């Protein structure tokens, strides 16, 4: 109707950028909550991080410590479980091969 009054707006979409935190930063933040007794809300405000992220870090830390394994022990346990899986697969292959050759020799 009135083309001179029509304004065009440029719509821009904000791209949310996610921040990555180092493991040492996370450990320090968790230490503030657990050892110094500060609240999650206070620590998250002081460090400028999302409170939900800090809650997740604290919960993960508590779960890791409740398992009773250090990070090195947990890594070794995982490596050994993978090794056991490979050895079991190899044993099954050898069983099948032995059965095949026993059948052929008859």
C-alpha positions in Angstrom: 0.0 0.0 0.0 2.6 2.5 1.1 5.9 1.2 -0.2 7.8 4.1 1.2 6.7 3.1 4.7 7.7 -0.5 4.5 10.9 -1.2 6.3 12.9 -4.3 5.8 14.4 -5.9 8.8 17.3 -8.1 8.6 16.8 -11.1 10.8 19.9 -12.5 12.2 20.1 -15.7 14.1 22.3 -15.8 17.2 24.7 -18.7 17.2 25.2 -20.0 20.7 28.8 -20.7 21.3 29.7 -23.3 23.8 32.6 -22.8 26.1 35.0 -25.7 26.9 36.5 -25.9 30.3 39.7 -27.7 31.1 39.7 -30.6 33.5 41.8 -28.6 36.0 39.3 -25.7 35.9 36.4 -28.2 36.6 38.4 -29.8 39.4 39.1 -26.4 41.0 35.4 -25.4 40.8 34.3 -28.7 42.3 36.9 -28.3 45.1 35.5 -24.9 46.0 32.1 -26.5 46.4 33.1 -29.6 48.2 36.1 -28.6 50.3 35.4 -25.0 51.1 31.7 -25.5 51.5 30.7 -22.7 49.1 27.3 -23.0 47.4 27.0 -24.1 43.8 25.2 -20.8 43.0 27.9 -18.7 44.6 30.8 -20.5 42.9 29.0 -20.4 39.5 28.4 -16.7 39.9 32.0 -16.0 40.9 33.5 -18.1 38.1 30.9 -16.9 35.5 29.7 -20.4 34.6 26.3 -22.0 34.4 25.1 -23.5 37.7 23.8 -26.6 36.0 27.2 -27.3 34.5 28.7 -27.0 38.0 26.1 -29.3 39.5 26.9 -31.9 36.8 30.7 -31.6 37.5 30.0 -32.0 41.3 27.8 -35.0 40.7 30.3 -36.6 38.4 33.1 -36.0 40.9 31.0 -37.6 43.7 30.2 -40.7 41.5 33.8 -41.1 40.6 35.0 -40.9 44.2 32.3 -43.2 45.4 33.5 -46.0 43.1 36.7 -46.1 45.1 38.9 -46.2 42.0 41.4 -43.5 41.0 41.5 -42.3 37.4 44.5 -44.5 36.7 42.9 -47.5 38.2 39.7 -46.9 36.2 41.7 -46.5 33.0 43.6 -49.8 33.7 40.3 -51.6 34.5 38.8 -50.4 31.2 42.0 -51.5 29.3 41.9 -54.9 31.0 38.2 -55.4 30.2 38.9 -54.7 26.5 41.8 -57.2 26.6 39.6 -59.9 28.2 37.0 -59.3 25.4 39.7 -59.7 22.7 41.0 -62.9 24.3 37.6 -64.4 24.6 36.9 -63.7 20.9 40.3 -65.3 20.0 39.4 -68.4 22.2 36.1 -68.8 20.4 37.9 -68.6 17.0 40.4 -71.2 18.1 37.6 -73.5 19.4 35.9 -73.3 16.0 39.2 -74.0 14.1 40.0 -77.0 16.3 36.5 -78.4 15.8 36.8 -77.9 12.0 40.2 -79.6 11.8 39.0 -82.5 14.0 36.1 -83.0 11.7 38.3 -82.9 8.6 40.8 -85.5 10.0 38.1 -88.1 10.6 
